[in-house]
């Protein structure tokens, strides 16, 4: 093949929107190049077209299977390159942007580079090869190989779907957990404010207890009320006794006083009587002497 | 003068002379604006503090500044030093030499704000101008009790603006007043060492406690002046020259003597604690049983004033001020959160 064709595989073969360039490729294949004419005349001009700038940050060389497949590969690659590059030269300015986007899209879709896209491309190529193959056994083995590749593709598609489902469910799960956590945060806040109120209550209780203790200490200094009452009673009784005695003594004193009074008054009377008698007798004597004096004259 | 006793007013700020080159002197009193509520976590909601300080010479006007972050220029509040501050929902009251002025909180921050009104209590002679050493506001009934330097406790009705009571009985100047919550009674403590309980309905003295006569708390080497007074329901805590003691008012007996060596200048009841500050760079947290629960170091060398935000018991903010150009703010009573200072 022409060296240009060999150097052609410079575009990244990691996946892109494989469907679109494939269709494009098919269209282009069927369009300008008729099906039978796989010959070189149409190729070199396309092969000679330089690979689009900036489209190949990662260029990979394809395994070269055989001349025909190589040609097929090169043809496909060049056509893919053509498809990747904006066909109209007027879009050369936007070339970098669109290329980046295309590359990003391709990386996204088959970012792990396991080659789903490559597998599909291989499938297509092998199908075309099988269509054009002549012999029976080779055709049969190729047919089997194609079936296995197809089932592998289906399998990987099924796997991706399952993964997608799983991701969705996982997201739901996370949403639920998130809501639960938010609820528990709100509950914790409420609990905290409850506990603060309880703390205030407990502080009030403690304060009351301390006030009580302080007063109790003061009260303890004073003597017990019962004892004081008993002492009071005893004192009262003593007082009563003493007043009793005092009364008795006073009564006695009164009695004696009265008796003495009687005695003294009797004595006085007697004295008076005696004095009176003396006076009378004196008066009588003086009268007698007077009468005698008169009688003598 | 005995050490620790309050000196004459003019001499009080001598030790702050060296700070005069900065336009900031000792902040002595902090008071809260009641209206702004706690907003968020940590108890640091919006607040507005205004600070007054006393100059060594009374000719320099007493002035105050709003918080430094706003960077507003100082305005002169009084012609003399400002001795006390109190706050209501809308007003800030400041007491100075012989007059009490009211300022609106809403206008305080702006430049050139003027006072809403000024009241001068009637004094017996023009020579004897009483300083207003203490101010306490009864929020419910809208009156203010003033502790006068001439030994009289006056009551000013905020709605009518008239001085309704003049309670005389103290032999010397009155340092501090405290109000009882449930009853219309006023407690006053003074330089003569007595705490008197006045009933406002009769206008007479109901109880007299001579603190220095009780052996447990009196400290004759420090004096008998009573500087700090706080009351809650039936209990009262008072101190100064005598040791800080918890009294039961009904029986008039001292129940617990707190063993603090230095005289205390301000005390507060808070939840189940008594907070007190005085000489010595510490805020004491005391329990009613007499235990010292904590001794928190503060920036000022001596504390003169403590102020708690009056609302919201869950978020507590305490500011303390004293002999220092910085005011300490506490959100948790165990440690100092930060300090405010003037620029």
Interface residues (C-beta under 8 A of the other chain):
Chain A: X193 X196 X200 X203 X204 X206 X207 X210 X211 X213 X214 X215 X217 X218
Chain B: X235 X246 X248 X251 X253 X255 X256 X271 X272 X287 X288 X289 X313 X314
